[in-house]
Amino acid sequence: MTISANMGSAVWTASAVNYSRWFNVNVGILLFIIGFLNTVTNQILIKHWDWPRFVGEIAYVCFFSYFVSLFVTVFNSFGIGALPIIIRAVLSCLGIVFFCIAISLYQRANILMHPNDDTTNILRFFYLRKSAVAAQLVDFIPPIVAMIVSFAVTKNLYAVNVGTIFSILFNGLIIQTADKYVWPKLKHNFKTLSQNPSEDN
C-alpha cells in the first residue's frame, strides 16, 4: 500500500523501489536480494552460523518478496496512486503504523522473521541496550546510503516522501510503544549472546 500510494515507503522498501527503477528489475527480485544480504549480515552479527535461522529467513523472504510484488500490482489496479495527495499521505503513514505494530508482535514471538526485522532485533538486544529506536536508526543507514548512490547516478528519487520521513522518525518509537500496549503479555522470546532469554518488553 505504501509503494502504491507513492507518498513514501519504509526506508528499505524505498531503496528497493529506487534500484528497481534504476536497473529495470521487478521490485520483488530486489527485495529478495536485500533480504538475502540481511540474512548473511545476521549470521555475522550473531558471531556464529545458525542454519535454522538462515534457512528460515531465506524461506520467509521468498514469500515476502513475492507477495509484496503481487500486492503492489493489486493496489495499483485499485487506483491507489491516483487518489488525492492527502489521502495517499495518510494511507502511506497508516501502512507504516500497521507494519510497525506487526513487527512488534512477531519480533516478540520470534518464531520466524524477515531477516531485516531480525537484524533490528539483534542490534537491539546484542549491541544497543535493548533500544528499539536506536536499532531502527542504525538499521536505516545502509538503505539511506544506497538511495544516495542511486540518486547520484540516476538523478531520480522514488518512493521517498512524507511516509519515508514518518518511518525514519517513528518506526522505532511505534514498535517500542506497541511492545508495551499491544498484547503486553507477549514477552520477547529472544536469546542474548549468552543464550539467556530476554524478558525485555
N, C-alpha and C positions, 0 to 999 in steps of 0.2 A: 504494500500500500504506500509506503514511504517513497519507494522508487517511482511508482506510477504517478504519485502526486507531484513529483519533481519540485518539491519545496525543501529539499534537503533530506538525505538519508543518513542513517547511522554512519559513523566515520569509516569503518571497514567496508561497508556496503558501497559507500560513495567512492572509495578508492577503486573498488572492483568495477563500478559503472564507468569511471574515467578511463581505466585501462581497456575495458570492453569497447568503448568508443574509439580509443586510440588505435587498437590493433584489430578492430572489427571482428571481435570474438564474442560469442554468446556469454552473457554475464554469469550464467550458471557455471561455465567452464572456469572463469576467473575466480569465482567463489570457491570452487573445488581446489584450485591451485593454492589460493590463500589458506584454505583450511588445511591442506597437506603441509604447508610451511609452518603453520601454527602447531600442528601435531608434532613435527620434528623439534620445534622450539621447546615444546613442553617436556620432551624427553631430556633435553639439555638442562632445562630449569630444575627438574626434579633430581638431576645428577645420577640417574641410573635408567636402564632401559626397562620399560614396563610394557610388555607385549599386549596384555589385555587392554590397557589404556590406549595404546597405539592403534590396534585393530578396531576397537570400539569407536574411536574418534574418526577414523577414516570412513567407517561404515556410516556414521552419523552425517558426515559432511557430504557423502554421496547423495543421501536422501535430501539433505538440506538444500544443496545447490540445485538439484532437480526441481524441488518444489518452489523455490524462490523464482526460478525461471518460469515455471508453469503459472504461478500466481501473478507475476508481472504481466504475462500475456492476458490472463483473465481480467485483471483490474484495468489494463489498457483498453480492453474491449468494452468495459463498462463506461469508458469516457472519463475516468478519474482525472486525467491530465487536462481535460477541457473545462473543469469546474472553475468557479471564481477563485481568485488567488487566496482570499482569506479562508475559504473552506479548505483549499488544498493545504494551507499552512497548518490549520487546526488538525486535519487528518494526519499530516506528517508527524506533528508533535504527539498526537494521541497514539499513533502507531508505536512511537518510541517509548511512551509510558507503558503501553501494554507489554512490549517485549522486555522492558526492564523488570517488570513485575514477574514475568515468566522466567527470566534469568535468575531472579532471587529464589524462586521456588525450586527450580531444577538444580541450581548450584547447591542449595541446602540438601536436596535429596541425593545428589552426587552419584547417580546410577549410570547415566550416560549423557555426555555433554558435547556440544560443539567445541572443537579444540580451542577456539578463541575465548570462549567463556571459561574453559578450563585454565587457559593462560592467566586470565584475571584472577581466578581463584588461587592459583599457585603463587602469583605475585602478592596477592593479598595476605595469604597465610604464611608463606615461606620468607617473604622479603620486606613487606610493608606494614608490619604490626597490625594486621587484620583490618586495614582501612580499605573499604570498597572504593572510596573516592580516589585515593592515591593510586590504587591498582588500575582503575579505569583510565586515569590521566596518563600513566606510564604506557599502558597498552595502546593509547591513541597515537603515540609518537611515530611508529612505523607507517601507518596509513597516511598520516599528515605529510610526512616526508615524501612518500610515494606520490601523493597528489601534487606536491610542489614540483617534483620532477616531471610529472605528466603535463602540468600546466606550462612549465618552462619550454617543453618541446612542442606541444600542440597549440598553445595559446588559448585553450578552451578549458572550462571547468564545469563539470556536470554533477548533478545530484548534491550540490553544496548550496545551502540556503539557510533559511530560518531553522529547519529541522536539524541540520548538522550542528549549528551553534547550540541549539537546545540540547542535543545529545552530548556534546562536549562538556557543557556546563552542568548538566543534571543527571547523566546516566548513573554515576556512582552514588549520588545522593538518593535517587529514586530506588536503586537496588538496596542500599543500606536501610532506607525507610521501610521498604517492603519487608525486609528481613524482620523488622520489629512488629509490623502491624498486619501483614498479610500472612495468615496461618502462623502465628508466632510460636506455636508449639513444635513446628518443624525446625529442628536444630540442624546446624551444619554437620553433615556426615563427611568430614574431610580430615585426612590424616596429615600431620606435620612431618617434617623430615625424620623425627624420632619415632614416627608411626603411631603416635597417640592421637586419638580422635579429638578434633577441636569442638569445643562447646560454644564457640562464639556465635552470636546471632545479631 
